[in-house]
Amino acid sequence: MAAGRRGDVHSESIDNYLKAVLSLGGPEEQRVTSTSLAERLGVAPASVTNMLQKLAAAETPLVEYERHKGVRLSAAGRRRALEVVRHHRLIETFLYEVLDYPIEEVHEEAERLEHFISERFEERIAAKLGHPKIDPHGHSIPTMEGEMPRRESIVLAEVMGVGTYVVESVSDRDAERLRQLEASGITVGARLEVRRGSAAEGYTVRVGRGLGDVEVSGETAREIRVVVGG
Ligand SMILES: [Zn+2]
């Protein structure tokens, strides 16, 4: 969809609200509080309330919003959010695989470009990449039809006790953290042997066939999704 204005609100900022509601609601699409939205978007709670009221009152409402119950996406809002996420993840894959961007730089670039690419450009990228299903951070790319397959994984911070896991995905939001994880070999598909730890204390892991131990803080462990086995 082309960039532009809808009413007096930039569609770029609408997109960011819809994406944040989608992401914070999780796979169960739970209602999201305006406080958590304000935190995620880095804006004042009053602006969030204001925007949500506008989105709920639009001719085609993009969200369902009740002041004390929080917000969730309408069918139209969900469709739009998934389209932007598809753009974002295809752009990241393109930058990483075709343009050889470092992994920690693709997110910021995609945050800008996702609002502006045309449907034709999106289709060309997808075709060029062989219609990928996963982006370089391990996240599912929604289909053209707006479906995003759910995957059975847990965050590393939920792991208790020792065990062997495979990294399914790593959050793309913090470039510095991504760079450090990459340097430790903690990337999508890497095998992690959890040797000790907990969400409160952080984890000691062995990566792949590496001999040394790597320390992962509890905070970072919340940004890594893993599947059992490997
Ligand atoms: Zn990203």
py3Dmol code that shows the C-alpha trace and the ligand (Angstrom):
import py3Dmol

protein = """\
ATOM      1  CA  MET A   1       0.000   0.000   0.000  1.00  0.00           C
ATOM      2  CA  ALA A   2       1.296   3.434  -0.848  1.00  0.00           C
ATOM      3  CA  ALA A   3       2.269   5.861   1.861  1.00  0.00           C
ATOM      4  CA  GLY A   4      -0.005   8.784   2.486  1.00  0.00           C
ATOM      5  CA  ARG A   5      -2.515  10.254   4.812  1.00  0.00           C
ATOM      6  CA  ARG A   6      -5.839   8.964   6.007  1.00  0.00           C
ATOM      7  CA  GLY A   7      -7.773  11.775   7.571  1.00  0.00           C
ATOM      8  CA  ASP A   8      -5.304  13.719   9.663  1.00  0.00           C
ATOM      9  CA  VAL A   9      -3.231  10.730  10.689  1.00  0.00           C
ATOM     10  CA  HIS A  10      -0.184   9.424   8.871  1.00  0.00           C
ATOM     11  CA  SER A  11      -0.725   5.893   7.641  1.00  0.00           C
ATOM     12  CA  GLU A  12       2.850   5.149   8.654  1.00  0.00           C
ATOM     13  CA  SER A  13       2.026   5.733  12.276  1.00  0.00           C
ATOM     14  CA  ILE A  14      -1.247   3.781  11.955  1.00  0.00           C
ATOM     15  CA  ASP A  15       0.794   0.852  10.645  1.00  0.00           C
ATOM     16  CA  ASN A  16       3.086   1.015  13.650  1.00  0.00           C
ATOM     17  CA  TYR A  17       0.153   0.938  16.071  1.00  0.00           C
ATOM     18  CA  LEU A  18      -1.412  -2.038  14.308  1.00  0.00           C
ATOM     19  CA  LYS A  19       1.896  -3.906  14.247  1.00  0.00           C
ATOM     20  CA  ALA A  20       2.453  -3.246  17.957  1.00  0.00           C
ATOM     21  CA  VAL A  21      -1.041  -4.509  18.871  1.00  0.00           C
ATOM     22  CA  LEU A  22      -0.452  -7.643  16.770  1.00  0.00           C
ATOM     23  CA  SER A  23       2.914  -8.300  18.370  1.00  0.00           C
ATOM     24  CA  LEU A  24       1.937  -7.557  21.992  1.00  0.00           C
ATOM     25  CA  GLY A  25      -1.298  -9.568  21.696  1.00  0.00           C
ATOM     26  CA  GLY A  26       0.745 -12.686  20.936  1.00  0.00           C
ATOM     27  CA  PRO A  27      -0.516 -15.821  19.204  1.00  0.00           C
ATOM     28  CA  GLU A  28      -3.684 -15.844  21.352  1.00  0.00           C
ATOM     29  CA  GLU A  29      -4.469 -12.297  20.183  1.00  0.00           C
ATOM     30  CA  GLN A  30      -5.118 -11.122  23.713  1.00  0.00           C
ATOM     31  CA  ARG A  31      -6.281  -7.609  24.435  1.00  0.00           C
ATOM     32  CA  VAL A  32      -3.416  -5.171  24.822  1.00  0.00           C
ATOM     33  CA  THR A  33      -3.351  -2.364  27.403  1.00  0.00           C
ATOM     34  CA  SER A  34      -2.679   1.214  26.311  1.00  0.00           C
ATOM     35  CA  THR A  35       0.169   1.326  28.843  1.00  0.00           C
ATOM     36  CA  SER A  36       2.053  -1.496  27.156  1.00  0.00           C
ATOM     37  CA  LEU A  37       1.376   0.081  23.760  1.00  0.00           C
ATOM     38  CA  ALA A  38       2.717   3.421  25.001  1.00  0.00           C
ATOM     39  CA  GLU A  39       5.870   1.673  26.218  1.00  0.00           C
ATOM     40  CA  ARG A  40       6.396  -0.267  22.999  1.00  0.00           C
ATOM     41  CA  LEU A  41       5.859   2.775  20.786  1.00  0.00           C
ATOM     42  CA  GLY A  42       7.658   5.237  23.049  1.00  0.00           C
ATOM     43  CA  VAL A  43       4.781   7.708  23.110  1.00  0.00           C
ATOM     44  CA  ALA A  44       2.664   9.296  25.859  1.00  0.00           C
ATOM     45  CA  PRO A  45      -0.327   7.248  27.122  1.00  0.00           C
ATOM     46  CA  ALA A  46      -2.658  10.132  26.207  1.00  0.00           C
ATOM     47  CA  SER A  47      -1.569   9.983  22.557  1.00  0.00           C
ATOM     48  CA  VAL A  48      -2.193   6.245  22.544  1.00  0.00           C
ATOM     49  CA  THR A  49      -5.740   6.683  23.836  1.00  0.00           C
ATOM     50  CA  ASN A  50      -6.342   9.398  21.281  1.00  0.00           C
ATOM     51  CA  MET A  51      -5.082   7.273  18.390  1.00  0.00           C
ATOM     52  CA  LEU A  52      -6.977   4.157  19.479  1.00  0.00           C
ATOM     53  CA  GLN A  53     -10.215   6.133  19.589  1.00  0.00           C
ATOM     54  CA  LYS A  54      -9.591   7.319  16.038  1.00  0.00           C
ATOM     55  CA  LEU A  55      -8.771   3.840  14.780  1.00  0.00           C
ATOM     56  CA  ALA A  56     -11.887   2.416  16.450  1.00  0.00           C
ATOM     57  CA  ALA A  57     -14.108   5.135  15.009  1.00  0.00           C
ATOM     58  CA  ALA A  58     -12.808   4.900  11.431  1.00  0.00           C
ATOM     59  CA  GLU A  59     -15.283   4.062   8.666  1.00  0.00           C
ATOM     60  CA  THR A  60     -13.726   0.607   8.574  1.00  0.00           C
ATOM     61  CA  PRO A  61     -12.642   0.246  12.216  1.00  0.00           C
ATOM     62  CA  LEU A  62      -9.095  -1.078  12.539  1.00  0.00           C
ATOM     63  CA  VAL A  63      -9.312  -1.902  16.236  1.00  0.00           C
ATOM     64  CA  GLU A  64     -11.857  -2.751  18.909  1.00  0.00           C
ATOM     65  CA  TYR A  65     -11.157  -0.490  21.832  1.00  0.00           C
ATOM     66  CA  GLU A  66     -12.705  -0.148  25.252  1.00  0.00           C
ATOM     67  CA  ARG A  67     -10.961   2.172  27.613  1.00  0.00           C
ATOM     68  CA  HIS A  68     -10.583  -0.167  30.558  1.00  0.00           C
ATOM     69  CA  LYS A  69     -10.384  -3.438  28.670  1.00  0.00           C
ATOM     70  CA  GLY A  70      -7.642  -2.524  26.257  1.00  0.00           C
ATOM     71  CA  VAL A  71      -7.509  -3.012  22.525  1.00  0.00           C
ATOM     72  CA  ARG A  72      -7.466  -5.735  19.926  1.00  0.00           C
ATOM     73  CA  LEU A  73      -7.373  -5.695  16.144  1.00  0.00           C
ATOM     74  CA  SER A  74     -10.521  -5.852  14.009  1.00  0.00           C
ATOM     75  CA  ALA A  75     -10.439  -8.169  10.991  1.00  0.00           C
ATOM     76  CA  ALA A  76      -9.434  -5.222   8.788  1.00  0.00           C
ATOM     77  CA  GLY A  77      -6.761  -4.116  11.270  1.00  0.00           C
ATOM     78  CA  ARG A  78      -5.334  -7.603  11.473  1.00  0.00           C
ATOM     79  CA  ARG A  79      -5.179  -7.860   7.672  1.00  0.00           C
ATOM     80  CA  ARG A  80      -3.344  -4.553   7.464  1.00  0.00           C
ATOM     81  CA  ALA A  81      -0.938  -5.415  10.304  1.00  0.00           C
ATOM     82  CA  LEU A  82      -0.049  -8.743   8.695  1.00  0.00           C
ATOM     83  CA  GLU A  83       0.567  -7.029   5.378  1.00  0.00           C
ATOM     84  CA  VAL A  84       3.036  -4.637   6.983  1.00  0.00           C
ATOM     85  CA  VAL A  85       4.711  -7.516   8.817  1.00  0.00           C
ATOM     86  CA  ARG A  86       4.977  -9.373   5.506  1.00  0.00           C
ATOM     87  CA  HIS A  87       6.617  -6.329   3.918  1.00  0.00           C
ATOM     88  CA  HIS A  88       8.985  -5.972   6.870  1.00  0.00           C
ATOM     89  CA  ARG A  89      10.133  -9.578   6.899  1.00  0.00           C
ATOM     90  CA  LEU A  90      10.478  -9.865   3.124  1.00  0.00           C
ATOM     91  CA  ILE A  91      12.576  -6.688   3.076  1.00  0.00           C
ATOM     92  CA  GLU A  92      14.768  -8.033   5.889  1.00  0.00           C
ATOM     93  CA  THR A  93      15.293 -11.290   3.995  1.00  0.00           C
ATOM     94  CA  PHE A  94      16.100  -9.401   0.805  1.00  0.00           C
ATOM     95  CA  LEU A  95      18.598  -7.097   2.526  1.00  0.00           C
ATOM     96  CA  TYR A  96      20.285 -10.019   4.253  1.00  0.00           C
ATOM     97  CA  GLU A  97      20.380 -12.539   1.437  1.00  0.00           C
ATOM     98  CA  VAL A  98      20.678 -10.420  -1.677  1.00  0.00           C
ATOM     99  CA  LEU A  99      22.292  -7.195  -0.498  1.00  0.00           C
ATOM    100  CA  ASP A 100      24.537  -8.818   2.164  1.00  0.00           C
ATOM    101  CA  TYR A 101      23.498  -6.505   4.998  1.00  0.00           C
ATOM    102  CA  PRO A 102      24.793  -7.521   8.451  1.00  0.00           C
ATOM    103  CA  ILE A 103      22.035  -9.225  10.434  1.00  0.00           C
ATOM    104  CA  GLU A 104      21.815  -6.437  13.013  1.00  0.00           C
ATOM    105  CA  GLU A 105      21.176  -3.738  10.395  1.00  0.00           C
ATOM    106  CA  VAL A 106      18.254  -5.203   8.476  1.00  0.00           C
ATOM    107  CA  HIS A 107      15.545  -4.400  11.031  1.00  0.00           C
ATOM    108  CA  GLU A 108      16.054  -0.658  11.140  1.00  0.00           C
ATOM    109  CA  GLU A 109      16.159  -0.428   7.361  1.00  0.00           C
ATOM    110  CA  ALA A 110      12.993  -2.537   7.073  1.00  0.00           C
ATOM    111  CA  GLU A 111      11.214  -0.361   9.649  1.00  0.00           C
ATOM    112  CA  ARG A 112      11.559   2.534   7.226  1.00  0.00           C
ATOM    113  CA  LEU A 113      10.902   0.749   3.952  1.00  0.00           C
ATOM    114  CA  GLU A 114       7.961  -1.434   5.029  1.00  0.00           C
ATOM    115  CA  HIS A 115       5.485   1.448   4.714  1.00  0.00           C
ATOM    116  CA  PHE A 116       6.431   2.440   1.229  1.00  0.00           C
ATOM    117  CA  ILE A 117       6.847  -0.589  -1.024  1.00  0.00           C
ATOM    118  CA  SER A 118       4.184  -1.326  -3.625  1.00  0.00           C
ATOM    119  CA  GLU A 119       2.404  -4.644  -4.035  1.00  0.00           C
ATOM    120  CA  ARG A 120       4.375  -5.182  -7.224  1.00  0.00           C
ATOM    121  CA  PHE A 121       7.678  -4.635  -5.445  1.00  0.00           C
ATOM    122  CA  GLU A 122       6.615  -6.980  -2.642  1.00  0.00           C
ATOM    123  CA  GLU A 123       5.736  -9.678  -5.168  1.00  0.00           C
ATOM    124  CA  ARG A 124       9.044  -9.255  -6.999  1.00  0.00           C
ATOM    125  CA  ILE A 125      11.040  -9.585  -3.792  1.00  0.00           C
ATOM    126  CA  ALA A 126       9.103 -12.702  -2.797  1.00  0.00           C
ATOM    127  CA  ALA A 127       9.621 -14.279  -6.230  1.00  0.00           C
ATOM    128  CA  LYS A 128      13.315 -13.385  -6.303  1.00  0.00           C
ATOM    129  CA  LEU A 129      13.803 -15.042  -2.912  1.00  0.00           C
ATOM    130  CA  GLY A 130      11.799 -18.142  -3.851  1.00  0.00           C
ATOM    131  CA  HIS A 131       8.808 -17.249  -1.652  1.00  0.00           C
ATOM    132  CA  PRO A 132      10.557 -17.632   1.705  1.00  0.00           C
ATOM    133  CA  LYS A 133       8.551 -18.636   4.772  1.00  0.00           C
ATOM    134  CA  ILE A 134      11.063 -17.507   7.408  1.00  0.00           C
ATOM    135  CA  ASP A 135      13.018 -14.252   7.741  1.00  0.00           C
ATOM    136  CA  PRO A 136      16.699 -14.075   8.810  1.00  0.00           C
ATOM    137  CA  HIS A 137      15.695 -13.691  12.482  1.00  0.00           C
ATOM    138  CA  GLY A 138      13.675 -16.925  12.299  1.00  0.00           C
ATOM    139  CA  HIS A 139      10.243 -15.259  12.225  1.00  0.00           C
ATOM    140  CA  SER A 140       7.428 -16.548  10.014  1.00  0.00           C
ATOM    141  CA  ILE A 141       6.621 -14.392   6.988  1.00  0.00           C
ATOM    142  CA  PRO A 142       2.840 -14.013   6.614  1.00  0.00           C
ATOM    143  CA  THR A 143       1.470 -15.271   3.287  1.00  0.00           C
ATOM    144  CA  MET A 144      -0.105 -12.997   0.660  1.00  0.00           C
ATOM    145  CA  GLU A 145      -3.443 -14.179   2.061  1.00  0.00           C
ATOM    146  CA  GLY A 146      -2.487 -12.904   5.518  1.00  0.00           C
ATOM    147  CA  GLU A 147      -1.867 -16.236   7.189  1.00  0.00           C
ATOM    148  CA  MET A 148       0.997 -16.655   9.586  1.00  0.00           C
ATOM    149  CA  PRO A 149       1.664 -20.213  10.689  1.00  0.00           C
ATOM    150  CA  ARG A 150       2.067 -20.698  14.435  1.00  0.00           C
ATOM    151  CA  ARG A 151       5.136 -22.528  15.595  1.00  0.00           C
ATOM    152  CA  GLU A 152       5.669 -24.568  18.704  1.00  0.00           C
ATOM    153  CA  SER A 153       8.501 -22.845  20.514  1.00  0.00           C
ATOM    154  CA  ILE A 154       9.192 -21.385  23.936  1.00  0.00           C
ATOM    155  CA  VAL A 155      11.282 -18.435  25.031  1.00  0.00           C
ATOM    156  CA  LEU A 156      14.640 -19.467  26.472  1.00  0.00           C
ATOM    157  CA  ALA A 157      13.668 -17.657  29.681  1.00  0.00           C
ATOM    158  CA  GLU A 158      10.989 -20.339  30.248  1.00  0.00           C
ATOM    159  CA  VAL A 159      13.587 -23.090  30.280  1.00  0.00           C
ATOM    160  CA  MET A 160      14.225 -24.617  33.698  1.00  0.00           C
ATOM    161  CA  GLY A 161      17.057 -27.046  34.233  1.00  0.00           C
ATOM    162  CA  VAL A 162      19.467 -28.544  31.741  1.00  0.00           C
ATOM    163  CA  GLY A 163      18.568 -29.617  28.216  1.00  0.00           C
ATOM    164  CA  THR A 164      19.314 -29.275  24.532  1.00  0.00           C
ATOM    165  CA  TYR A 165      17.490 -26.832  22.297  1.00  0.00           C
ATOM    166  CA  VAL A 166      17.631 -25.349  18.803  1.00  0.00           C
ATOM    167  CA  VAL A 167      17.291 -21.595  18.324  1.00  0.00           C
ATOM    168  CA  GLU A 168      14.083 -20.925  16.428  1.00  0.00           C
ATOM    169  CA  SER A 169      14.202 -17.138  16.354  1.00  0.00           C
ATOM    170  CA  VAL A 170      15.889 -14.130  17.872  1.00  0.00           C
ATOM    171  CA  SER A 171      14.155 -10.797  18.411  1.00  0.00           C
ATOM    172  CA  ASP A 172      15.249  -8.174  15.898  1.00  0.00           C
ATOM    173  CA  ARG A 173      14.539  -5.102  18.019  1.00  0.00           C
ATOM    174  CA  ASP A 174      17.929  -4.529  19.644  1.00  0.00           C
ATOM    175  CA  ALA A 175      20.786  -4.302  17.127  1.00  0.00           C
ATOM    176  CA  GLU A 176      23.529  -4.387  19.749  1.00  0.00           C
ATOM    177  CA  ARG A 177      22.120  -7.523  21.333  1.00  0.00           C
ATOM    178  CA  LEU A 178      21.797  -9.171  17.917  1.00  0.00           C
ATOM    179  CA  ARG A 179      25.423  -8.402  17.185  1.00  0.00           C
ATOM    180  CA  GLN A 180      26.550  -9.943  20.475  1.00  0.00           C
ATOM    181  CA  LEU A 181      24.431 -13.044  19.978  1.00  0.00           C
ATOM    182  CA  GLU A 182      25.751 -13.447  16.441  1.00  0.00           C
ATOM    183  CA  ALA A 183      29.316 -13.169  17.787  1.00  0.00           C
ATOM    184  CA  SER A 184      28.556 -15.938  20.316  1.00  0.00           C
ATOM    185  CA  GLY A 185      27.124 -18.154  17.566  1.00  0.00           C
ATOM    186  CA  ILE A 186      23.575 -17.845  18.931  1.00  0.00           C
ATOM    187  CA  THR A 187      21.799 -17.563  15.588  1.00  0.00           C
ATOM    188  CA  VAL A 188      18.765 -19.192  13.989  1.00  0.00           C
ATOM    189  CA  GLY A 189      19.246 -22.969  13.818  1.00  0.00           C
ATOM    190  CA  ALA A 190      22.111 -23.052  16.350  1.00  0.00           C
ATOM    191  CA  ARG A 191      22.129 -25.886  18.890  1.00  0.00           C
ATOM    192  CA  LEU A 192      22.127 -24.738  22.519  1.00  0.00           C
ATOM    193  CA  GLU A 193      22.997 -26.959  25.416  1.00  0.00           C
ATOM    194  CA  VAL A 194      21.630 -25.321  28.542  1.00  0.00           C
ATOM    195  CA  ARG A 195      24.027 -26.248  31.339  1.00  0.00           C
ATOM    196  CA  ARG A 196      22.495 -24.275  34.166  1.00  0.00           C
ATOM    197  CA  GLY A 197      20.497 -21.196  34.898  1.00  0.00           C
ATOM    198  CA  SER A 198      17.074 -19.608  35.179  1.00  0.00           C
ATOM    199  CA  ALA A 199      15.279 -16.503  34.002  1.00  0.00           C
ATOM    200  CA  ALA A 200      16.218 -14.766  37.253  1.00  0.00           C
ATOM    201  CA  GLU A 201      19.939 -15.580  37.166  1.00  0.00           C
ATOM    202  CA  GLY A 202      20.602 -15.883  33.466  1.00  0.00           C
ATOM    203  CA  TYR A 203      21.798 -18.981  31.643  1.00  0.00           C
ATOM    204  CA  THR A 204      25.047 -20.744  30.959  1.00  0.00           C
ATOM    205  CA  VAL A 205      24.885 -22.431  27.550  1.00  0.00           C
ATOM    206  CA  ARG A 206      27.192 -24.267  25.216  1.00  0.00           C
ATOM    207  CA  VAL A 207      26.669 -23.294  21.572  1.00  0.00           C
ATOM    208  CA  GLY A 208      26.965 -25.889  18.793  1.00  0.00           C
ATOM    209  CA  ARG A 209      30.204 -27.819  19.101  1.00  0.00           C
ATOM    210  CA  GLY A 210      31.885 -24.946  20.928  1.00  0.00           C
ATOM    211  CA  LEU A 211      33.970 -25.848  23.956  1.00  0.00           C
ATOM    212  CA  GLY A 212      33.517 -22.688  25.993  1.00  0.00           C
ATOM    213  CA  ASP A 213      30.426 -21.663  27.895  1.00  0.00           C
ATOM    214  CA  VAL A 214      28.436 -18.593  26.940  1.00  0.00           C
ATOM    215  CA  GLU A 215      26.501 -16.528  29.471  1.00  0.00           C
ATOM    216  CA  VAL A 216      23.049 -15.310  28.443  1.00  0.00           C
ATOM    217  CA  SER A 217      21.315 -12.785  30.714  1.00  0.00           C
ATOM    218  CA  GLY A 218      17.721 -13.364  31.765  1.00  0.00           C
ATOM    219  CA  GLU A 219      16.690 -10.307  29.782  1.00  0.00           C
ATOM    220  CA  THR A 220      18.330 -11.591  26.597  1.00  0.00           C
ATOM    221  CA  ALA A 221      16.820 -15.051  27.229  1.00  0.00           C
ATOM    222  CA  ARG A 222      13.377 -13.453  26.821  1.00  0.00           C
ATOM    223  CA  GLU A 223      14.310 -12.419  23.280  1.00  0.00           C
ATOM    224  CA  ILE A 224      15.340 -15.893  22.081  1.00  0.00           C
ATOM    225  CA  ARG A 225      12.806 -18.572  21.105  1.00  0.00           C
ATOM    226  CA  VAL A 226      13.880 -22.214  21.113  1.00  0.00           C
ATOM    227  CA  VAL A 227      12.487 -25.641  20.327  1.00  0.00           C
ATOM    228  CA  VAL A 228      13.349 -28.742  22.291  1.00  0.00           C
ATOM    229  CA  GLY A 229      15.858 -31.181  20.795  1.00  0.00           C
ATOM    230  CA  GLY A 230      18.856 -31.001  18.509  1.00  0.00           C
TER     231      GLY A 230
END
"""
ligand_1 = """\
1
ZN
Zn 12.641 -6.533 11.940
"""
view = py3Dmol.view(width=600, height=400)
view.addModel(protein, "pdb")
view.setStyle({"model": 0}, {"cartoon": {"style": "trace"}})
view.addModel(ligand_1, "xyz")
view.setStyle({"model": 1}, {"stick": {}})
view.zoomTo()
view.show()
